[in-house]
Amino acid sequence: MSVTRAWMALVALSLASTAMATLGQGGWLVVVVLGLAWMKARVVLDVYLGLQEVPGWRRGFSWGLCAFMVALIGLSVLG
């Protein structure tokens, strides 16, 4: 993915996050917004930090990000 496409993806994901946030409060909305944030983090890590070129580091960052996001989603569901 090129930097321009990554930027467009980040803008689209940010607009989607904003649209979801304006819908109000609800347990499922938090999970959706966190999912969108997860996708944005993947784009930043892969394209801007260049992890798509280094599969080992990408896998490590993916596992760490996955653990963090699952913990956040779990906490939001419990709360």
Sequence and secondary structure as in RCSB ss.txt:
>XXXX:A:sequence
MSVTRAWMALVALSLASTAMATLGQGGWLVVVVLGLAWMKARVVLDVYLGLQEVPGWRRGFSWGLCAFMVALIGL
SVLG
>XXXX:A:secstr
  HHHHHHHHHHHHHHHHHHHHT   HHHHHHHHHHHHHHHHHIIIIIS GGG HHHHHHHHHHHHHHHHHHHHH
HHH 
